Amino acid sequence: ENIQEFWEHYGFGEVQVVSTAPLQLDVYKCYECMTLPKGINGGCIISKGMFSALFSAFFHCPVQVRELSCMTDGSECCRFEIKPKML
């Protein structure tokens, strides 16, 4: 809930939790994608970095963030999957 409020408060977009195992988040109205041309794969580099930092701190271990879909490839939203990094 805090991540949703944070993301919206700072104008990064609207976050919805899709799944908790594995953790998947959808970002609607993604601020990064709103200005990028269509056809750019993996356009959400800043969001990936922010999710990585936030969830690594929350889980007290490094996490891997993958962008599964992006608004720049024509998707309705950007979907991210967050998992602990296997060391």
C-alpha positions in Angstrom: 0.0 0.0 0.0 2.8 2.4 0.8 4.5 1.8 -2.6 1.2 2.6 -4.3 0.9 5.9 -2.4 4.5 6.8 -3.0 4.4 6.1 -6.7 1.2 8.1 -7.2 2.3 11.0 -4.9 5.4 11.6 -6.9 3.7 11.2 -10.3 5.4 8.0 -11.3 2.1 6.3 -12.2 -0.5 4.0 -10.6 0.7 0.7 -9.1 -1.4 -2.3 -8.7 -0.3 -5.6 -7.1 -1.1 -8.4 -9.6 0.5 -11.3 -7.7 2.4 -11.9 -4.4 4.1 -15.2 -5.4 6.0 -14.2 -7.4 5.5 -10.5 -6.7 4.2 -8.8 -9.8 3.3 -5.2 -10.1 1.4 -3.3 -12.8 2.2 0.3 -13.4 -0.4 2.3 -15.3 0.3 5.8 -16.6 4.0 5.1 -16.3 5.8 8.5 -16.3 8.8 7.0 -18.2 6.7 5.6 -21.0 4.5 8.6 -21.5 7.2 10.4 -23.4 9.1 7.5 -25.0 8.3 6.5 -28.6 6.5 3.2 -29.2 8.7 0.2 -29.9 11.4 0.8 -27.3 11.9 -2.4 -25.4 12.5 -2.2 -21.7 11.9 1.5 -21.4 11.4 1.6 -17.6 15.0 1.6 -16.5 14.4 4.2 -13.7 11.4 2.3 -12.4 13.3 -1.0 -12.4 16.1 0.7 -10.4 13.7 2.2 -7.9 11.8 -1.1 -7.4 15.1 -2.9 -6.9 16.3 -0.4 -4.3 12.9 -0.3 -2.5 12.3 -4.0 -2.4 15.9 -4.9 -1.6 15.6 -2.7 1.5 12.2 -4.1 2.4 13.2 -7.8 2.0 16.7 -7.2 3.5 18.3 -9.0 0.5 19.1 -8.2 -3.1 16.2 -8.6 -5.6 16.0 -9.1 -9.3 13.4 -6.9 -11.1 12.3 -7.9 -14.6 10.1 -5.9 -16.8 7.6 -8.4 -18.3 5.6 -5.9 -20.5 5.9 -2.2 -21.2 3.5 0.5 -22.4 6.1 1.3 -25.2 5.5 -2.1 -26.8 1.8 -1.4 -26.9 0.8 -3.0 -23.5 -1.9 -1.4 -21.4 0.6 -1.1 -18.5 4.1 -1.9 -17.5 4.4 -5.2 -15.5 7.3 -5.9 -13.2 8.3 -9.2 -11.5 10.3 -8.9 -8.3 12.2 -12.0 -6.9 15.1 -12.5 -4.5 18.4 -12.8 -6.3 19.9 -16.3 -6.2 23.5 -16.0 -5.1 
